[in-house]
Amino acid sequence: MKTRNRQAEAIPAKISLEDLGRAMSQLDLSSVPPEKTAAAIHDHLTGIMAETILSPTAAFDLAMARRMRHRRH
């Protein structure tokens, strides 16, 4: 069994854990149907990640993945 160090594989970002919590709490799910709640949370988190990640390549990849996901739904 191979052990992975996920912290070493993490991409640095310019957001603290407290700021991430505040940003996530700004999501208003009152108008989102229950079956789409998970997708709305995923989209919001991806948007925050794309804006705060320090690697331009990874930020671009996240932004494009988010756009592609919007096209499918």
Contacts in CASP RR format, 6 or more apart in sequence:
PFRMAT RR
TARGET T0000
AUTHOR 0000-0000-0000
METHOD contacts of the structure
MODEL  1
MKTRNRQAEAIPAKISLEDLGRAMSQLDLSSVPPEKTAAAIHDHLTGIMA
ETILSPTAAFDLAMARRMRHRRH
11 53 0 8 1.000
11 54 0 8 1.000
11 55 0 8 1.000
11 58 0 8 1.000
12 53 0 8 1.000
12 54 0 8 1.000
12 55 0 8 1.000
13 49 0 8 1.000
13 52 0 8 1.000
13 53 0 8 1.000
13 54 0 8 1.000
14 52 0 8 1.000
14 53 0 8 1.000
14 54 0 8 1.000
15 23 0 8 1.000
15 48 0 8 1.000
15 52 0 8 1.000
20 48 0 8 1.000
23 48 0 8 1.000
24 41 0 8 1.000
24 44 0 8 1.000
24 45 0 8 1.000
24 48 0 8 1.000
27 40 0 8 1.000
27 41 0 8 1.000
27 44 0 8 1.000
29 37 0 8 1.000
29 40 0 8 1.000
29 41 0 8 1.000
32 40 0 8 1.000
39 73 0 8 1.000
43 66 0 8 1.000
43 69 0 8 1.000
43 70 0 8 1.000
46 62 0 8 1.000
46 65 0 8 1.000
46 66 0 8 1.000
46 69 0 8 1.000
47 62 0 8 1.000
47 63 0 8 1.000
47 66 0 8 1.000
49 62 0 8 1.000
50 59 0 8 1.000
50 62 0 8 1.000
50 63 0 8 1.000
50 66 0 8 1.000
51 59 0 8 1.000
53 59 0 8 1.000
53 62 0 8 1.000
END
